[in-house]
Amino acid sequence: MKIHFNMAFELTAEQRAAVEALAPGYEIVVSAENDPDKLDGTDVEILITEPVPRNLEKWPQLRWVQLLSAGSNHLKDHPIWQTDIAVTNGSGTHGVPIAQYITVTWLMMMHRMVELLKFKPSHKWPNRAALANTVVRDQTVGIIGYGAIGRECARQLHSLGMRVLCLKRDPSDRLHKGFNPWPGSGDPDGTIPEQWYADGQLAEMLPRCDLVVVTVPSTKHTDGMIGPTELALMKPGSRMIIISRGGIVDEAALADALRSGHLAEAVVDCFVKEPIPEDHFYFDVPNLIMTPHMSGVFTAYWPVLFKLVEQNIGHFKAGQPLLNEVSRRHGY
């Protein structure tokens, strides 16, 4: 049997030895193929990859796919969901770095950093009073999606003195049971939010928020969940940060809310189409910070993700439940 790593990362000698110790007798195959249907699926029982082959008839022994990404929306309508092959994702790997991105961009907005950074190239002393910052303590953040990223975001912003609200598909399930490679991070017991909201209560949460953070995964239930109606419910002058996937917030509606001044500012790290077209209207929208899907790109990504791969290989060989198994029903 084989364990196939299809990825752009290097499998180090130490990592290879760890896999061999956990799964003795398995042949380890490493590739970097963008089209997984070009791979040889013969005798592969475990596949670690981002793209997943569609012609699964050529993978008769495949029992488990470990995704390199936290999201699985790229597998929408994939034939793997018609099989009993387990699929796990990389959720938890990005908790700390993406929460850092959320914190820094929030503070950038509050401290007027986009405008302040124009001072040096201008060579001119500005009107300092017009660039005064805003204290975030006692402001309210509403976090849409309370998984690994949302929980660490809550911890960091709560440490700044912010009140935290959260929206979760099932708010009665407050524990985080997924992978977390960052000791001391997050909100594993769900004690930080002062109020929890369910899917149908978005309209109740939005008017209370000075900041709305969108961390919910992209599924058929969340695509388009925030459009003109929902944006209109947000507090005038409030702000939004979007770090999960494009399409959850309607792009045109967000642009209109920024142009009208109803929203003071927004940060967008993900787009419906990536790479975003050069003529996309976002480039001309005022008070919008755009980054090219960078919030989860960090230097130690593969070593951190390998901790999950290692744990899951151990669970797989021991017949134990896998960490981060994607629900066929919910899509994440």
C-alpha positions as CSV (number, residue, x, y, z in Angstrom):
1,M,0.0,0.0,0.0
2,K,1.0,3.6,-0.6
3,I,0.8,7.0,1.1
4,H,0.9,9.7,-1.7
5,F,1.9,13.3,-0.9
6,N,0.9,15.5,-3.8
7,M,2.1,19.0,-2.9
8,A,4.4,21.8,-3.5
9,F,6.1,21.3,-0.1
10,E,9.2,19.3,0.5
11,L,8.8,16.1,2.6
12,T,11.9,16.3,4.8
13,A,13.9,13.2,5.9
14,E,12.6,13.7,9.5
15,Q,9.0,13.9,8.3
16,R,9.4,10.8,6.1
17,A,10.9,8.9,9.0
18,A,7.9,9.9,11.2
19,V,5.5,8.6,8.5
20,E,7.4,5.4,8.1
21,A,7.3,4.8,11.9
22,L,3.5,5.4,12.0
23,A,2.7,3.3,8.9
24,P,5.5,0.7,8.5
25,G,5.4,-1.2,5.3
26,Y,3.8,1.6,3.3
27,E,5.5,3.0,0.2
28,I,5.7,6.8,0.4
29,V,5.2,8.6,-2.9
30,V,5.8,12.4,-3.4
31,S,4.7,14.5,-6.4
32,A,3.7,18.0,-7.3
33,E,1.0,17.5,-9.9
34,N,-1.7,20.2,-10.4
35,D,-3.9,17.7,-12.3
36,P,-4.4,14.8,-9.9
37,D,-6.0,12.7,-12.6
38,K,-2.6,12.4,-14.1
39,L,-1.3,10.6,-11.0
40,D,-1.1,6.8,-10.6
41,G,-3.6,5.8,-8.0
42,T,-2.6,2.2,-7.9
43,D,-2.5,0.9,-4.3
44,V,-2.8,4.4,-2.8
45,E,-4.7,4.1,0.5
46,I,-3.9,7.7,1.8
47,L,-3.7,10.8,-0.4
48,I,-2.4,14.1,1.0
49,T,-3.2,16.8,-1.6
50,E,-5.0,20.0,-2.5
51,P,-6.6,18.9,-5.8
52,V,-8.5,15.6,-5.6
53,P,-8.8,13.2,-8.6
54,R,-12.2,12.9,-10.1
55,N,-11.7,9.6,-11.8
56,L,-11.8,7.6,-8.6
57,E,-12.0,4.3,-10.5
58,K,-8.3,4.5,-10.9
59,W,-7.9,4.8,-7.1
60,P,-9.6,1.5,-6.0
61,Q,-7.7,1.3,-2.6
62,L,-8.2,5.0,-1.6
63,R,-9.7,5.3,1.9
64,W,-8.8,8.7,3.1
65,V,-7.9,12.1,1.5
66,Q,-6.2,14.8,3.7
67,L,-6.6,18.2,2.2
68,L,-3.8,20.8,2.5
69,S,-6.4,23.6,2.7
70,A,-8.7,24.6,5.5
71,G,-11.6,24.9,3.1
72,S,-13.1,22.1,1.0
73,N,-15.4,24.3,-1.2
74,H,-13.2,23.4,-4.2
75,L,-14.7,19.9,-4.0
76,K,-18.3,21.1,-4.6
77,D,-20.1,18.5,-6.7
78,H,-17.0,16.3,-6.6
79,P,-17.7,12.6,-7.1
80,I,-15.8,11.8,-3.8
81,W,-18.9,12.7,-1.9
82,Q,-20.7,9.7,-3.5
83,T,-18.1,7.4,-2.0
84,D,-17.2,6.4,1.6
85,I,-13.7,7.8,1.2
86,A,-13.0,10.0,4.3
87,V,-12.0,13.6,3.6
88,T,-10.2,15.7,6.2
89,N,-9.2,19.4,5.9
90,G,-6.4,21.6,7.4
91,S,-8.7,23.6,9.7
92,G,-6.8,24.9,12.7
93,T,-3.5,25.4,10.9
94,H,-4.4,29.0,10.1
95,G,-5.9,30.0,13.4
96,V,-3.2,32.2,14.8
97,P,-1.8,33.7,11.5
98,I,-5.2,34.7,10.1
99,A,-6.3,36.1,13.5
100,Q,-3.1,38.2,13.5
101,Y,-4.1,39.5,10.1
102,I,-7.6,40.4,11.4
103,T,-6.1,42.1,14.4
104,V,-3.5,44.1,12.4
105,T,-6.0,45.2,9.7
106,W,-8.5,46.2,12.3
107,L,-5.9,48.3,14.1
108,M,-4.7,49.7,10.7
109,M,-8.2,51.0,10.1
110,M,-8.6,52.4,13.7
111,H,-5.2,54.1,13.5
112,R,-5.6,55.5,10.0
113,M,-2.5,53.7,8.8
114,V,-3.4,53.8,5.1
115,E,-3.5,57.6,5.3
116,L,-0.6,58.0,7.7
117,L,1.7,56.0,5.4
118,K,1.3,58.8,2.9
119,F,3.2,61.2,5.2
120,K,6.7,60.0,4.3
121,P,6.4,60.2,0.5
122,S,4.5,63.5,0.7
123,H,7.3,65.3,2.6
124,K,4.6,67.4,4.2
125,W,3.4,67.6,7.8
126,P,-0.3,66.7,7.9
127,N,-3.3,67.9,9.8
128,R,-2.7,65.6,12.8
129,A,-6.2,66.2,14.3
130,A,-7.8,65.0,11.1
131,L,-5.9,61.7,11.4
132,A,-6.7,61.0,15.0
133,N,-7.1,57.3,15.9
134,T,-10.0,55.5,17.5
135,V,-9.8,53.5,20.7
136,V,-11.1,49.9,20.1
137,R,-11.7,49.1,23.8
138,D,-15.4,48.7,24.5
139,Q,-16.3,48.4,20.8
140,T,-18.2,45.3,19.7
141,V,-17.0,42.7,17.1
142,G,-19.4,40.1,15.6
143,I,-17.7,37.0,14.3
144,I,-19.6,35.1,11.7
145,G,-18.3,31.5,11.9
146,Y,-16.8,30.4,15.2
147,G,-14.3,27.8,14.3
148,A,-10.5,27.8,14.9
149,I,-9.9,31.1,13.2
150,G,-13.0,32.8,14.7
151,R,-12.0,31.7,18.2
152,E,-8.5,32.9,18.0
153,C,-9.8,36.2,16.5
154,A,-12.1,36.5,19.5
155,R,-9.2,35.9,22.0
156,Q,-7.0,38.5,20.4
157,L,-9.7,41.2,20.0
158,H,-11.2,40.4,23.5
159,S,-7.7,41.0,24.9
160,L,-7.9,44.5,23.5
161,G,-11.0,45.1,25.5
162,M,-13.6,44.4,22.8
163,R,-17.0,42.8,23.4
164,V,-17.4,39.6,21.3
165,L,-20.6,38.3,19.7
166,C,-20.5,35.2,17.4
167,L,-22.7,33.4,15.0
168,K,-22.5,29.7,14.6
169,R,-24.6,27.1,12.8
170,D,-25.3,25.3,16.0
171,P,-24.6,27.7,19.0
172,S,-25.5,25.0,21.5
173,D,-22.3,23.2,20.5
174,R,-19.7,25.5,22.1
175,L,-16.7,23.3,22.3
176,H,-13.9,23.3,19.6
177,K,-13.1,19.7,18.8
178,G,-10.8,20.3,15.8
179,F,-7.1,20.4,15.3
180,N,-5.2,23.2,17.1
181,P,-1.4,23.3,16.8
182,W,-1.1,26.6,18.7
183,P,-1.1,25.9,22.5
184,G,-2.9,28.5,24.5
185,S,-4.7,30.0,21.5
186,G,-8.3,30.2,20.6
187,D,-11.4,29.8,22.8
188,P,-11.7,26.0,23.1
189,D,-14.5,26.1,25.7
190,G,-16.4,28.9,24.0
191,T,-16.3,31.2,27.1
192,I,-15.4,34.5,25.3
193,P,-18.6,35.6,23.4
194,E,-21.1,37.4,25.5
195,Q,-23.8,36.3,23.1
196,W,-24.2,33.5,20.6
197,Y,-26.4,33.6,17.5
198,A,-27.7,30.9,15.2
199,D,-27.8,31.1,11.4
200,G,-31.3,32.6,11.3
201,Q,-30.3,35.4,13.7
202,L,-27.8,37.3,11.5
203,A,-30.2,40.3,11.4
204,E,-30.2,40.5,15.1
205,M,-26.4,40.5,15.5
206,L,-25.3,42.9,12.7
207,P,-26.8,46.1,14.1
208,R,-24.9,45.7,17.3
209,C,-21.4,45.5,15.7
210,D,-18.7,48.1,15.2
211,L,-16.8,45.4,13.3
212,V,-18.0,42.3,11.5
213,V,-15.5,39.5,10.7
214,V,-16.5,36.9,8.2
215,T,-14.7,33.6,8.8
216,V,-17.5,31.2,7.9
217,P,-16.6,28.5,5.4
218,S,-18.0,28.7,1.8
219,T,-20.9,26.2,1.4
220,K,-24.2,26.2,-0.4
221,H,-25.7,27.6,2.7
222,T,-23.3,30.5,3.2
223,D,-22.7,31.6,-0.3
224,G,-24.4,35.0,-0.7
225,M,-25.5,35.1,3.0
226,I,-24.6,38.8,3.2
227,G,-26.1,41.0,0.5
228,P,-27.6,44.5,0.3
229,T,-30.3,43.7,2.9
230,E,-27.8,42.5,5.5
231,L,-25.2,45.2,4.8
232,A,-28.0,47.8,5.3
233,L,-28.6,46.4,8.8
234,M,-25.0,47.1,9.9
235,K,-24.4,50.1,12.1
236,P,-23.6,53.2,10.1
237,G,-19.9,53.8,10.1
238,S,-19.1,50.2,11.0
239,R,-16.4,48.1,9.4
240,M,-16.0,44.6,7.9
241,I,-13.1,42.2,7.4
242,I,-13.6,39.2,5.1
243,I,-10.9,36.4,5.2
244,S,-12.7,33.1,4.3
245,R,-13.9,32.8,0.7
246,G,-15.3,35.1,-1.9
247,G,-19.0,35.1,-2.6
248,I,-20.1,34.9,1.0
249,V,-20.5,38.7,1.0
250,D,-21.9,40.1,-2.2
251,E,-19.1,42.0,-3.9
252,A,-21.2,44.6,-5.6
253,A,-23.3,45.2,-2.5
254,L,-20.2,45.7,-0.4
255,A,-18.8,48.2,-2.9
256,D,-22.1,50.1,-2.8
257,A,-22.1,50.3,1.0
258,L,-18.5,51.7,0.9
259,R,-19.2,54.2,-1.8
260,S,-22.3,55.5,0.0
261,G,-20.4,55.8,3.3
262,H,-22.8,53.5,5.1
263,L,-19.7,51.3,5.9
264,A,-16.7,53.3,6.9
265,E,-14.1,50.8,5.7
266,A,-13.6,47.2,4.8
267,V,-10.8,44.7,4.4
268,V,-11.2,42.0,1.7
269,D,-8.6,39.1,1.4
270,C,-10.7,36.7,-0.8
271,F,-12.6,37.2,-4.0
272,V,-15.2,35.4,-6.1
273,K,-12.7,35.0,-8.9
274,E,-9.0,34.5,-8.1
275,P,-6.7,35.9,-9.3
276,I,-9.0,38.9,-9.2
277,P,-9.3,40.5,-12.7
278,E,-7.3,43.7,-13.3
279,D,-10.4,45.6,-14.2
280,H,-12.4,44.5,-11.1
281,F,-14.5,47.4,-9.7
282,Y,-13.0,46.8,-6.2
283,F,-9.8,48.6,-7.3
284,D,-11.7,51.9,-7.6
285,V,-13.8,51.5,-4.4
286,P,-12.9,54.0,-1.6
287,N,-11.9,52.9,1.9
288,L,-11.2,49.3,0.9
289,I,-8.1,47.5,1.9
290,M,-7.4,44.6,-0.6
291,T,-4.9,41.8,-0.2
292,P,-4.4,38.9,-2.6
293,H,-5.6,36.0,-0.4
294,M,-2.6,36.4,1.9
295,S,-4.1,36.2,5.4
296,G,-3.3,32.5,5.7
297,V,0.0,32.4,3.9
298,F,2.8,32.1,6.5
299,T,6.3,30.8,6.5
300,A,5.9,27.7,8.7
301,Y,2.7,26.5,7.0
302,W,3.9,23.0,6.0
303,P,5.6,22.1,9.3
304,V,2.5,23.2,11.2
305,L,0.2,21.3,8.8
306,F,2.4,18.2,9.0
307,K,1.5,18.0,12.8
308,L,-2.1,17.3,11.7
309,V,-1.0,14.9,9.0
310,E,1.1,13.0,11.5
311,Q,-1.7,12.8,14.1
312,N,-4.2,11.7,11.5
313,I,-2.0,9.0,10.1
314,G,-1.7,7.7,13.6
315,H,-5.5,7.8,14.1
316,F,-6.0,6.2,10.7
317,K,-3.7,3.2,11.5
318,A,-5.3,2.8,15.0
319,G,-8.8,2.9,13.6
320,Q,-9.6,6.1,15.6
321,P,-11.7,9.0,14.4
322,L,-9.8,11.4,12.1
323,L,-9.3,15.0,13.1
324,N,-11.1,17.6,10.9
325,E,-13.3,15.2,8.9
326,V,-15.4,17.1,6.5
327,S,-19.1,16.6,6.9
328,R,-20.8,15.5,3.7
329,R,-24.0,17.1,4.9
330,H,-22.6,20.5,5.8
331,G,-19.6,20.7,3.4
332,Y,-17.0,21.6,6.0
